[in-house]
Structure formats: structure tokens, C-alpha cells
Amino acid sequence: MIDYSVRNAGGSVYSAWGRDTYQLRLGPALHEIYMALPDGSRRDLAGCLVDMLADPFAHSTPYGVDDGTVRSVGQGLVAAVVLVGKEAMTVTVIQISCAEGDGTTPVSSRMVP
């Protein structure tokens, strides 16, 4: 798992504004898919995920039934499904999907069990 959080010396996770934020978790297989996205899609997804670290519920929508855990984010031609761990303060990416051109042809999609 790749940890994209910023921690202070005491181990707490902080944002640039000094508030606690969520920790982004992204497995190696999904990191490869992320890195293979076109530049624009990678930038769009990164922006969505960074916003989620400050407030995951304000910057995402329920994925299926609103259980408060499985959420989705997306912009442009890219989308991701994430798990939000409220107590551990984690956002774990479990699926990345990207379309090309007309927005209907999947380029890459992978879900991690």
C-alpha cells in the first residue's frame, strides 16, 4: 500500500491548513493504473482525491446504497471508487476507471478485492 499522507513528528496526519485530514491509500496495482492514465485524467483524479482528504463526504457521492463507507469521485473522463474509514481516517482507492474520446470507451478499469 502506498501512503500519500503527511505526518508530523507525533504521527498525526495534518493538511497544509493544520487540521487533521484523511490518509490516502492506493495499492501497487492501482498505482500502476493511475500512472498509466492520460495526463489530464491523472490530474483530474488527483484533484478529486486531494479534495477528499480534507472532507471525504463533501467531495464524493455514495456508490450504490449509502452505507457511509463506499463512495465514488470523478471528473472529466476518470472516476474512482473508494472506501472511507471514518475511525482510521483513511480513503482507500479500490477501483479506477477512465474513458477515452467520446467518454464511452473504457481505457482501463481495475478493481482490487
C-alpha positions as MATLAB code, in Angstrom:
seq = 'MIDYSVRNAGGSVYSAWGRDTYQLRLGPALHEIYMALPDGSRRDLAGCLVDMLADPFAHSTPYGVDDGTVRSVGQGLVAAVVLVGKEAMTVTVIQISCAEGDGTTPVSSRMVP';
ca = [
       0.000    0.000    0.000;
       1.299    3.454   -0.856;
       0.724    6.090    1.823;
       0.316    9.621    0.477;
      -0.323   11.338    3.796;
       1.765   13.945    5.549;
       2.519   13.282    9.200;
       4.019   15.452   11.862;
       6.656   14.254   14.354;
       3.949   12.961   16.704;
       2.461   10.774   13.977;
      -0.737   12.798   13.421;
      -1.848   13.437    9.865;
      -2.100   17.128    9.008;
      -3.001   19.167    5.968;
      -1.413   22.429    4.879;
      -4.055   24.211    6.974;
      -3.047   22.456   10.204;
      -6.224   20.380   10.509;
      -6.458   16.619   10.683;
      -7.003   15.079    7.259;
      -7.632   11.635    5.915;
      -4.827    9.377    4.688;
      -4.910    8.246    1.038;
      -4.179    4.566    0.445;
      -3.509    3.211   -3.022;
      -2.315   -0.326   -3.726;
       0.525   -1.037   -6.178;
      -1.762   -2.388   -8.932;
      -3.991    0.680   -8.831;
      -0.964    2.954   -8.624;
       0.215    1.459  -11.935;
      -3.201    2.157  -13.473;
      -3.127    5.691  -12.068;
       0.321    6.326  -13.556;
      -0.833    4.949  -16.944;
      -3.766    7.392  -17.170;
      -3.523   10.218  -19.678;
      -2.085   13.378  -18.102;
      -5.409   15.223  -17.992;
      -7.266   12.315  -16.408;
      -4.483   11.759  -13.879;
      -4.636   15.449  -12.947;
      -8.454   15.331  -12.626;
      -8.365   12.256  -10.400;
      -5.556   13.666   -8.243;
      -7.613   16.815   -7.660;
     -10.651   14.761   -6.616;
      -8.622   12.618   -4.238;
      -6.835   15.574   -2.638;
     -10.200   17.262   -2.026;
     -11.466   14.056   -0.400;
      -8.623   14.071    2.119;
      -9.993   17.247    3.695;
     -13.653   16.116    3.744;
     -14.446   12.810    2.014;
     -18.208   13.098    2.338;
     -18.459   16.629    0.940;
     -16.310   15.738   -2.085;
     -17.799   12.377   -3.076;
     -21.107   10.653   -3.668;
     -22.414    7.335   -2.327;
     -21.608    4.351   -4.525;
     -24.794    2.286   -4.652;
     -26.508    2.138   -1.263;
     -25.344    4.937    1.034;
     -23.588    2.917    3.731;
     -21.206    5.741    4.624;
     -18.209    3.683    3.527;
     -18.206    3.098   -0.243;
     -18.032    6.378   -2.168;
     -17.274    7.490   -5.719;
     -15.459   10.501   -7.139;
     -14.856   11.602  -10.671;
     -14.216   14.430  -13.041;
     -13.903   14.589  -16.796;
     -13.291   11.089  -18.145;
     -11.986    9.467  -14.957;
     -13.711    8.066  -11.869;
     -12.704    6.118   -8.779;
     -14.461    4.064   -6.145;
     -13.086    4.475   -2.631;
     -13.620    3.117    0.854;
     -13.764    5.740    3.603;
     -12.546    4.588    7.007;
     -14.029    7.045    9.487;
     -12.207    5.821   12.578;
      -8.840    5.201   10.914;
      -9.300    8.370    8.817;
      -8.365    6.615    5.563;
      -9.504    6.923    1.956;
      -8.625    3.683    0.128;
      -8.938    3.600   -3.663;
     -10.390    0.264   -4.804;
     -11.234    0.985   -8.459;
     -10.140    3.430  -11.151;
     -11.977    3.777  -14.460;
     -11.140    6.018  -17.384;
     -12.830    6.540  -20.745;
     -11.363    7.990  -23.913;
     -12.555   10.345  -26.632;
     -16.345   10.269  -26.540;
     -16.390    9.135  -22.910;
     -17.922    5.740  -23.606;
     -14.913    3.541  -24.353;
     -13.147    2.227  -21.233;
      -9.361    2.534  -21.384;
      -8.582    0.987  -18.045;
     -10.617   -0.316  -15.183;
      -9.435   -2.390  -12.308;
     -11.000   -3.329   -9.030;
      -8.956   -4.697   -6.185;
     -10.664   -7.220   -3.888;
];
